[in-house]
Amino acid sequence: MRSYPRINIHLDTITENTRQMVTACAAHGVTPAGVTKLACALPEVGNAILAGGITLLADSRLSNLEKLQPLRAQTLLLRLPALSEVEEVVQFADISLNSERVTLQALSEAALALGKRHQVIVMHDLGDLREGGFYEEETLSLCREATRLPGIELVGLGTNLACYGGVEPTTANQNQLLALARQVEKENGLHLSYISGASSAGLGLMMRHELPAGINQLRLGASLLMGIGLNDDPVPHTRQDTFQLEAEIIEIKVKPSVPVNSTALDAFGNKPEFVDRGLRRRALCAIGKQDVDIHELMPVDNQIIIVGGSSDHLILDIDDCEQHYEIGSTVKFNLSYGAVLQCMTSEYVYKHMI
């Protein structure tokens, strides 16, 4: 029996995108981490990434890293550990990103209690204003602390860009990270395995041969799973058709375009506005705003107009469509990054592997 609404996931495309990225990165001395968070760390997706040649899987949620344990891949926690979860961090993540002294100390205690050695990458903020020390001495001091703590191994220095503040990875800020990493190595008499410069947003810089030699890790998620990088631009030699939403039509009626005597707010507290197109053939689909931002959906049939929706329903204008739709027909939609994330997170959207 078919289950709708469903998001169709093309695993072979993920594997091929991963192969392309692994090859491209290798030519620039970069070993990528494969970020699974867009797909909520479905093991099938993790396997597809591993099949493409990546060996380190990364995610921002511990529950997702726990899902990946049977794959026996090395794992990286992307979100800074919470103090309340340090034991689980040591248990499910081989490496974690860190920016707080008290958290490193708690990780040290948890690692000793569990008889494990936990690796850490210290994060430095290069202006995007998310995680990491903003001042170099702050980051250097944290790195010194990491080298002193038992059960902890300082293995890298990283930064986040183009996520919160929209700061683009550049040769200048990557050189800044690299110089700080060399200072960490010199001060502490060690070699950092990872100098982690950016996410998929750094691919353009790399492909233009402007990524400084020595930046040896990019954390790739969107490029593997959707073939997109900075500003959602397509990444060369990748495909963007990995995910597609499919929803079932549950009603088709001819109705006016404008509600009768509309005076109240909608279910989300907004005052709705309507375009009067006269009487139109409209279809209701069994998906709604609880599952996905309907403004981030793009009908594959470009003659369909998305009229609006509520928490449980999507309303479509199909009056101009040449394709015949009836009750039980399905409508397919291409998705933005945000829409994929929402559909994958919704328990009401069936995940269909292809």
TITOR-963626 format. One record per residue (C-alpha): residue in three letters; x, y, z. Coordinates in steps of 0.05 Angstrom, whole numbers. Example, Ala and Ser with C-alpha at 12.3 -4.5 7.8 and 13.67 -1.06 7.14 Angstrom:
// TITOR-963626
<numi residuo="ALA" px="246" py="-90" pz="156"/>
<numi residuo="SER" px="273" py="-21" pz="143"/>
// end
This chain:
// TITOR-963626
<numi residuo="MET" px="0" py="0" pz="0"/>
<numi residuo="ARG" px="27" py="69" pz="-19"/>
<numi residuo="SER" px="35" py="119" pz="38"/>
<numi residuo="TYR" px="24" py="193" pz="27"/>
<numi residuo="PRO" px="46" py="247" pz="36"/>
<numi residuo="ARG" px="115" py="220" pz="22"/>
<numi residuo="ILE" px="183" py="248" pz="7"/>
<numi residuo="ASN" px="220" py="207" pz="-46"/>
<numi residuo="ILE" px="294" py="201" pz="-32"/>
<numi residuo="HIS" px="341" py="180" pz="-88"/>
<numi residuo="LEU" px="398" py="145" pz="-52"/>
<numi residuo="ASP" px="438" py="132" pz="-115"/>
<numi residuo="THR" px="440" py="207" pz="-129"/>
<numi residuo="ILE" px="467" py="219" pz="-58"/>
<numi residuo="THR" px="521" py="168" pz="-70"/>
<numi residuo="GLU" px="540" py="198" pz="-137"/>
<numi residuo="ASN" px="541" py="269" pz="-110"/>
<numi residuo="THR" px="585" py="244" pz="-53"/>
<numi residuo="ARG" px="634" py="211" pz="-102"/>
<numi residuo="GLN" px="638" py="276" pz="-141"/>
<numi residuo="MET" px="652" py="316" pz="-78"/>
<numi residuo="VAL" px="704" py="267" pz="-51"/>
<numi residuo="THR" px="741" py="270" pz="-117"/>
<numi residuo="ALA" px="738" py="346" pz="-122"/>
<numi residuo="CYS" px="760" py="354" pz="-50"/>
<numi residuo="ALA" px="818" py="305" pz="-56"/>
<numi residuo="ALA" px="847" py="347" pz="-113"/>
<numi residuo="HIS" px="852" py="405" pz="-62"/>
<numi residuo="GLY" px="878" py="365" pz="-3"/>
<numi residuo="VAL" px="810" py="365" pz="32"/>
<numi residuo="THR" px="777" py="305" pz="65"/>
<numi residuo="PRO" px="703" py="321" pz="74"/>
<numi residuo="ALA" px="657" py="302" pz="131"/>
<numi residuo="GLY" px="588" py="279" pz="110"/>
<numi residuo="VAL" px="532" py="317" pz="146"/>
<numi residuo="THR" px="469" py="276" pz="154"/>
<numi residuo="LYS" px="424" py="326" pz="191"/>
<numi residuo="LEU" px="382" py="345" pz="130"/>
<numi residuo="ALA" px="359" py="273" pz="126"/>
<numi residuo="CYS" px="351" py="265" pz="202"/>
<numi residuo="ALA" px="408" py="215" pz="199"/>
<numi residuo="LEU" px="368" py="160" pz="166"/>
<numi residuo="PRO" px="416" py="101" pz="164"/>
<numi residuo="GLU" px="400" py="89" pz="91"/>
<numi residuo="VAL" px="424" py="159" pz="75"/>
<numi residuo="GLY" px="485" py="150" pz="119"/>
<numi residuo="ASN" px="502" py="86" pz="80"/>
<numi residuo="ALA" px="493" py="123" pz="14"/>
<numi residuo="ILE" px="544" py="175" pz="37"/>
<numi residuo="LEU" px="592" py="122" pz="60"/>
<numi residuo="ALA" px="584" py="86" pz="-7"/>
<numi residuo="GLY" px="608" py="151" pz="-40"/>
<numi residuo="GLY" px="674" py="148" pz="-4"/>
<numi residuo="ILE" px="665" py="190" pz="59"/>
<numi residuo="THR" px="685" py="158" pz="125"/>
<numi residuo="LEU" px="666" py="211" pz="176"/>
<numi residuo="LEU" px="591" py="224" pz="188"/>
<numi residuo="ALA" px="571" py="288" pz="223"/>
<numi residuo="ASP" px="506" py="312" pz="255"/>
<numi residuo="SER" px="483" py="366" pz="303"/>
<numi residuo="ARG" px="439" py="320" pz="345"/>
<numi residuo="LEU" px="461" py="264" pz="389"/>
<numi residuo="SER" px="398" py="224" pz="376"/>
<numi residuo="ASN" px="418" py="224" pz="302"/>
<numi residuo="LEU" px="489" py="201" pz="317"/>
<numi residuo="GLU" px="459" py="145" pz="358"/>
<numi residuo="LYS" px="419" py="123" pz="296"/>
<numi residuo="LEU" px="485" py="119" pz="258"/>
<numi residuo="GLN" px="521" py="73" pz="308"/>
<numi residuo="PRO" px="505" py="9" pz="270"/>
<numi residuo="LEU" px="541" py="36" pz="209"/>
<numi residuo="ARG" px="607" py="35" pz="247"/>
<numi residuo="ALA" px="630" py="100" pz="216"/>
<numi residuo="GLN" px="670" py="153" pz="253"/>
<numi residuo="THR" px="623" py="206" pz="280"/>
<numi residuo="LEU" px="627" py="281" pz="292"/>
<numi residuo="LEU" px="578" py="322" pz="335"/>
<numi residuo="LEU" px="568" py="389" pz="299"/>
<numi residuo="ARG" px="530" py="427" pz="353"/>
<numi residuo="LEU" px="567" py="447" pz="416"/>
<numi residuo="PRO" px="555" py="395" pz="470"/>
<numi residuo="ALA" px="506" py="412" pz="526"/>
<numi residuo="LEU" px="530" py="399" pz="596"/>
<numi residuo="SER" px="469" py="355" pz="608"/>
<numi residuo="GLU" px="491" py="307" pz="553"/>
<numi residuo="VAL" px="566" py="300" pz="559"/>
<numi residuo="GLU" px="563" py="225" pz="575"/>
<numi residuo="GLU" px="522" py="213" pz="512"/>
<numi residuo="VAL" px="570" py="256" pz="472"/>
<numi residuo="VAL" px="629" py="213" pz="492"/>
<numi residuo="GLN" px="588" py="150" pz="479"/>
<numi residuo="PHE" px="561" py="167" pz="409"/>
<numi residuo="ALA" px="610" py="218" pz="380"/>
<numi residuo="ASP" px="683" py="205" pz="367"/>
<numi residuo="ILE" px="695" py="280" pz="357"/>
<numi residuo="SER" px="657" py="342" pz="380"/>
<numi residuo="LEU" px="661" py="416" pz="366"/>
<numi residuo="ASN" px="674" py="458" pz="428"/>
<numi residuo="SER" px="681" py="530" pz="451"/>
<numi residuo="GLU" px="671" py="529" pz="527"/>
<numi residuo="ARG" px="721" py="511" pz="581"/>
<numi residuo="VAL" px="670" py="483" pz="629"/>
<numi residuo="THR" px="643" py="437" pz="574"/>
<numi residuo="LEU" px="713" py="411" pz="559"/>
<numi residuo="GLN" px="723" py="396" pz="632"/>
<numi residuo="ALA" px="657" py="358" pz="636"/>
<numi residuo="LEU" px="675" py="319" pz="573"/>
<numi residuo="SER" px="742" py="301" pz="605"/>
<numi residuo="GLU" px="707" py="274" pz="667"/>
<numi residuo="ALA" px="657" py="235" pz="625"/>
<numi residuo="ALA" px="711" py="205" pz="581"/>
<numi residuo="LEU" px="751" py="183" pz="642"/>
<numi residuo="ALA" px="688" py="152" pz="673"/>
<numi residuo="LEU" px="673" py="114" pz="609"/>
<numi residuo="GLY" px="746" py="94" pz="598"/>
<numi residuo="LYS" px="747" py="129" pz="530"/>
<numi residuo="ARG" px="788" py="183" pz="496"/>
<numi residuo="HIS" px="746" py="237" pz="464"/>
<numi residuo="GLN" px="772" py="281" pz="408"/>
<numi residuo="VAL" px="754" py="355" pz="404"/>
<numi residuo="ILE" px="756" py="409" pz="351"/>
<numi residuo="VAL" px="758" py="479" pz="382"/>
<numi residuo="MET" px="715" py="530" pz="345"/>
<numi residuo="HIS" px="737" py="601" pz="328"/>
<numi residuo="ASP" px="688" py="655" pz="305"/>
<numi residuo="LEU" px="711" py="692" pz="243"/>
<numi residuo="GLY" px="652" py="740" pz="243"/>
<numi residuo="ASP" px="590" py="699" pz="228"/>
<numi residuo="LEU" px="574" py="707" pz="302"/>
<numi residuo="ARG" px="549" py="638" pz="318"/>
<numi residuo="GLU" px="594" py="591" pz="358"/>
<numi residuo="GLY" px="667" py="598" pz="376"/>
<numi residuo="GLY" px="713" py="647" pz="412"/>
<numi residuo="PHE" px="714" py="715" pz="377"/>
<numi residuo="TYR" px="782" py="736" pz="404"/>
<numi residuo="GLU" px="844" py="697" pz="386"/>
<numi residuo="GLU" px="872" py="695" pz="457"/>
<numi residuo="GLU" px="806" py="665" pz="480"/>
<numi residuo="THR" px="812" py="609" pz="429"/>
<numi residuo="LEU" px="886" py="598" pz="443"/>
<numi residuo="SER" px="872" py="593" pz="518"/>
<numi residuo="LEU" px="817" py="542" pz="506"/>
<numi residuo="CYS" px="864" py="501" pz="463"/>
<numi residuo="ARG" px="916" py="501" pz="518"/>
<numi residuo="GLU" px="863" py="477" pz="567"/>
<numi residuo="ALA" px="843" py="421" pz="519"/>
<numi residuo="THR" px="914" py="395" pz="515"/>
<numi residuo="ARG" px="918" py="391" pz="592"/>
<numi residuo="LEU" px="854" py="354" pz="605"/>
<numi residuo="PRO" px="858" py="278" pz="613"/>
<numi residuo="GLY" px="813" py="237" pz="568"/>
<numi residuo="ILE" px="810" py="294" pz="517"/>
<numi residuo="GLU" px="851" py="300" pz="454"/>
<numi residuo="LEU" px="854" py="366" pz="415"/>
<numi residuo="VAL" px="852" py="345" pz="342"/>
<numi residuo="GLY" px="829" py="407" pz="305"/>
<numi residuo="LEU" px="810" py="480" pz="298"/>
<numi residuo="GLY" px="747" py="500" pz="260"/>
<numi residuo="THR" px="700" py="556" pz="242"/>
<numi residuo="ASN" px="629" py="565" pz="219"/>
<numi residuo="LEU" px="610" py="612" pz="163"/>
<numi residuo="ALA" px="548" py="630" pz="121"/>
<numi residuo="CYS" px="498" py="600" pz="171"/>
<numi residuo="TYR" px="476" py="656" pz="217"/>
<numi residuo="GLY" px="511" py="721" pz="196"/>
<numi residuo="GLY" px="516" py="706" pz="121"/>
<numi residuo="VAL" px="592" py="715" pz="123"/>
<numi residuo="GLU" px="620" py="682" pz="60"/>
<numi residuo="PRO" px="682" py="638" pz="64"/>
<numi residuo="THR" px="740" py="677" pz="33"/>
<numi residuo="THR" px="814" py="667" pz="23"/>
<numi residuo="ALA" px="826" py="720" pz="76"/>
<numi residuo="ASN" px="784" py="689" pz="131"/>
<numi residuo="GLN" px="809" py="619" pz="115"/>
<numi residuo="ASN" px="881" py="644" pz="119"/>
<numi residuo="GLN" px="863" py="674" pz="187"/>
<numi residuo="LEU" px="839" py="607" pz="211"/>
<numi residuo="LEU" px="900" py="572" pz="183"/>
<numi residuo="ALA" px="948" py="622" pz="217"/>
<numi residuo="LEU" px="913" py="612" pz="284"/>
<numi residuo="ALA" px="917" py="536" pz="276"/>
<numi residuo="ARG" px="992" py="540" pz="264"/>
<numi residuo="GLN" px="999" py="582" pz="326"/>
<numi residuo="VAL" px="960" py="530" pz="366"/>
<numi residuo="GLU" px="1006" py="476" pz="339"/>
<numi residuo="LYS" px="1069" py="516" pz="356"/>
<numi residuo="GLU" px="1046" py="534" pz="426"/>
<numi residuo="ASN" px="1026" py="464" pz="445"/>
<numi residuo="GLY" px="1076" py="423" pz="406"/>
<numi residuo="LEU" px="1025" py="383" pz="368"/>
<numi residuo="HIS" px="997" py="371" pz="299"/>
<numi residuo="LEU" px="923" py="386" pz="286"/>
<numi residuo="SER" px="890" py="332" pz="243"/>
<numi residuo="TYR" px="831" py="377" pz="224"/>
<numi residuo="ILE" px="831" py="449" pz="202"/>
<numi residuo="SER" px="757" py="453" pz="187"/>
<numi residuo="GLY" px="743" py="515" pz="145"/>
<numi residuo="ALA" px="670" py="515" pz="127"/>
<numi residuo="SER" px="608" py="477" pz="105"/>
<numi residuo="SER" px="585" py="466" pz="33"/>
<numi residuo="ALA" px="588" py="542" pz="29"/>
<numi residuo="GLY" px="664" py="535" pz="21"/>
<numi residuo="LEU" px="661" py="492" pz="-41"/>
<numi residuo="GLY" px="661" py="551" pz="-90"/>
<numi residuo="LEU" px="724" py="579" pz="-58"/>
<numi residuo="MET" px="757" py="511" pz="-64"/>
<numi residuo="MET" px="736" py="500" pz="-136"/>
<numi residuo="ARG" px="763" py="568" pz="-155"/>
<numi residuo="HIS" px="830" py="545" pz="-126"/>
<numi residuo="GLU" px="826" py="600" pz="-74"/>
<numi residuo="LEU" px="822" py="556" pz="-12"/>
<numi residuo="PRO" px="889" py="561" pz="24"/>
<numi residuo="ALA" px="930" py="498" pz="26"/>
<numi residuo="GLY" px="925" py="470" pz="96"/>
<numi residuo="ILE" px="850" py="477" pz="104"/>
<numi residuo="ASN" px="837" py="402" pz="101"/>
<numi residuo="GLN" px="764" py="392" pz="121"/>
<numi residuo="LEU" px="698" py="417" pz="96"/>
<numi residuo="ARG" px="633" py="395" pz="129"/>
<numi residuo="LEU" px="588" py="377" pz="71"/>
<numi residuo="GLY" px="514" py="365" pz="76"/>
<numi residuo="ALA" px="473" py="406" pz="26"/>
<numi residuo="SER" px="522" py="391" pz="-30"/>
<numi residuo="LEU" px="518" py="316" pz="-19"/>
<numi residuo="LEU" px="443" py="312" pz="-7"/>
<numi residuo="MET" px="418" py="367" pz="-53"/>
<numi residuo="GLY" px="476" py="387" pz="-97"/>
<numi residuo="ILE" px="476" py="459" pz="-72"/>
<numi residuo="GLY" px="527" py="504" pz="-39"/>
<numi residuo="LEU" px="533" py="578" pz="-21"/>
<numi residuo="ASN" px="468" py="617" pz="-34"/>
<numi residuo="ASP" px="436" py="550" pz="-54"/>
<numi residuo="ASP" px="473" py="553" pz="-121"/>
<numi residuo="PRO" px="481" py="486" pz="-156"/>
<numi residuo="VAL" px="549" py="454" pz="-145"/>
<numi residuo="PRO" px="583" py="433" pz="-210"/>
<numi residuo="HIS" px="579" py="359" pz="-227"/>
<numi residuo="THR" px="523" py="345" pz="-177"/>
<numi residuo="ARG" px="449" py="333" pz="-184"/>
<numi residuo="GLN" px="395" py="372" pz="-147"/>
<numi residuo="ASP" px="337" py="323" pz="-155"/>
<numi residuo="THR" px="350" py="280" pz="-94"/>
<numi residuo="PHE" px="285" py="296" pz="-57"/>
<numi residuo="GLN" px="214" py="304" pz="-83"/>
<numi residuo="LEU" px="150" py="310" pz="-44"/>
<numi residuo="GLU" px="88" py="273" pz="-66"/>
<numi residuo="ALA" px="19" py="289" pz="-38"/>
<numi residuo="GLU" px="-49" py="258" pz="-51"/>
<numi residuo="ILE" px="-111" py="295" pz="-75"/>
<numi residuo="ILE" px="-170" py="284" pz="-28"/>
<numi residuo="GLU" px="-220" py="334" pz="-57"/>
<numi residuo="ILE" px="-233" py="369" pz="-123"/>
<numi residuo="LYS" px="-287" py="422" pz="-127"/>
<numi residuo="VAL" px="-304" py="484" pz="-167"/>
<numi residuo="LYS" px="-307" py="543" pz="-119"/>
<numi residuo="PRO" px="-299" py="619" pz="-117"/>
<numi residuo="SER" px="-229" py="646" pz="-109"/>
<numi residuo="VAL" px="-248" py="691" pz="-51"/>
<numi residuo="PRO" px="-281" py="667" pz="14"/>
<numi residuo="VAL" px="-350" py="692" pz="31"/>
<numi residuo="ASN" px="-348" py="750" pz="81"/>
<numi residuo="SER" px="-277" py="737" pz="106"/>
<numi residuo="THR" px="-268" py="777" pz="170"/>
<numi residuo="ALA" px="-230" py="732" pz="218"/>
<numi residuo="LEU" px="-157" py="714" pz="224"/>
<numi residuo="ASP" px="-134" py="647" pz="196"/>
<numi residuo="ALA" px="-112" py="589" pz="240"/>
<numi residuo="PHE" px="-43" py="619" pz="247"/>
<numi residuo="GLY" px="-66" py="688" pz="269"/>
<numi residuo="ASN" px="-56" py="722" pz="202"/>
<numi residuo="LYS" px="-105" py="765" pz="162"/>
<numi residuo="PRO" px="-110" py="728" pz="95"/>
<numi residuo="GLU" px="-109" py="762" pz="28"/>
<numi residuo="PHE" px="-139" py="733" pz="-35"/>
<numi residuo="VAL" px="-134" py="742" pz="-111"/>
<numi residuo="ASP" px="-201" py="740" pz="-145"/>
<numi residuo="ARG" px="-195" py="694" pz="-206"/>
<numi residuo="GLY" px="-269" py="677" pz="-207"/>
<numi residuo="LEU" px="-295" py="606" pz="-204"/>
<numi residuo="ARG" px="-237" py="557" pz="-206"/>
<numi residuo="ARG" px="-226" py="482" pz="-202"/>
<numi residuo="ARG" px="-189" py="471" pz="-136"/>
<numi residuo="ALA" px="-156" py="410" pz="-106"/>
<numi residuo="LEU" px="-143" py="395" pz="-33"/>
<numi residuo="CYS" px="-81" py="354" pz="-16"/>
<numi residuo="ALA" px="-69" py="316" pz="48"/>
<numi residuo="ILE" px="-10" py="356" pz="74"/>
<numi residuo="GLY" px="-5" py="423" pz="109"/>
<numi residuo="LYS" px="34" py="475" pz="147"/>
<numi residuo="GLN" px="47" py="427" pz="204"/>
<numi residuo="ASP" px="90" py="387" pz="156"/>
<numi residuo="VAL" px="122" py="440" pz="112"/>
<numi residuo="ASP" px="124" py="514" pz="95"/>
<numi residuo="ILE" px="78" py="512" pz="34"/>
<numi residuo="HIS" px="113" py="574" pz="5"/>
<numi residuo="GLU" px="175" py="531" pz="-3"/>
<numi residuo="LEU" px="140" py="481" pz="-49"/>
<numi residuo="MET" px="147" py="483" pz="-125"/>
<numi residuo="PRO" px="97" py="441" pz="-164"/>
<numi residuo="VAL" px="129" py="398" pz="-218"/>
<numi residuo="ASP" px="68" py="414" pz="-260"/>
<numi residuo="ASN" px="80" py="488" pz="-271"/>
<numi residuo="GLN" px="6" py="499" pz="-289"/>
<numi residuo="ILE" px="-13" py="486" pz="-216"/>
<numi residuo="ILE" px="-21" py="548" pz="-172"/>
<numi residuo="ILE" px="-11" py="540" pz="-97"/>
<numi residuo="VAL" px="-69" py="580" pz="-68"/>
<numi residuo="GLY" px="-55" py="569" pz="6"/>
<numi residuo="GLY" px="-66" py="520" pz="62"/>
<numi residuo="SER" px="-79" py="506" pz="135"/>
<numi residuo="SER" px="-44" py="460" pz="185"/>
<numi residuo="ASP" px="-71" py="397" pz="151"/>
<numi residuo="HIS" px="-90" py="418" pz="80"/>
<numi residuo="LEU" px="-56" py="445" pz="18"/>
<numi residuo="ILE" px="-102" py="482" pz="-30"/>
<numi residuo="LEU" px="-84" py="481" pz="-104"/>
<numi residuo="ASP" px="-114" py="515" pz="-165"/>
<numi residuo="ILE" px="-114" py="463" pz="-221"/>
<numi residuo="ASP" px="-162" py="499" pz="-268"/>
<numi residuo="ASP" px="-108" py="512" pz="-321"/>
<numi residuo="CYS" px="-77" py="443" pz="-318"/>
<numi residuo="GLU" px="-73" py="401" pz="-381"/>
<numi residuo="GLN" px="-57" py="340" pz="-339"/>
<numi residuo="HIS" px="-120" py="305" pz="-314"/>
<numi residuo="TYR" px="-125" py="301" pz="-238"/>
<numi residuo="GLU" px="-177" py="262" pz="-199"/>
<numi residuo="ILE" px="-189" py="239" pz="-127"/>
<numi residuo="GLY" px="-130" py="195" pz="-109"/>
<numi residuo="SER" px="-82" py="227" pz="-159"/>
<numi residuo="THR" px="-16" py="251" pz="-130"/>
<numi residuo="VAL" px="18" py="317" pz="-141"/>
<numi residuo="LYS" px="94" py="323" pz="-141"/>
<numi residuo="PHE" px="134" py="382" pz="-114"/>
<numi residuo="ASN" px="206" py="402" pz="-116"/>
<numi residuo="LEU" px="233" py="429" pz="-51"/>
<numi residuo="SER" px="278" py="482" pz="-22"/>
<numi residuo="TYR" px="330" py="462" pz="31"/>
<numi residuo="GLY" px="284" py="486" pz="86"/>
<numi residuo="ALA" px="225" py="447" pz="58"/>
<numi residuo="VAL" px="266" py="383" pz="55"/>
<numi residuo="LEU" px="287" py="393" pz="127"/>
<numi residuo="GLN" px="215" py="403" pz="149"/>
<numi residuo="CYS" px="189" py="343" pz="111"/>
<numi residuo="MET" px="244" py="299" pz="138"/>
<numi residuo="THR" px="230" py="322" pz="209"/>
<numi residuo="SER" px="154" py="312" pz="204"/>
<numi residuo="GLU" px="132" py="244" pz="228"/>
<numi residuo="TYR" px="71" py="251" pz="183"/>
<numi residuo="VAL" px="111" py="251" pz="119"/>
<numi residuo="TYR" px="130" py="180" pz="97"/>
<numi residuo="LYS" px="203" py="171" pz="77"/>
<numi residuo="HIS" px="207" py="131" pz="13"/>
<numi residuo="MET" px="275" py="107" pz="-9"/>
<numi residuo="ILE" px="287" py="98" pz="-83"/>
// end
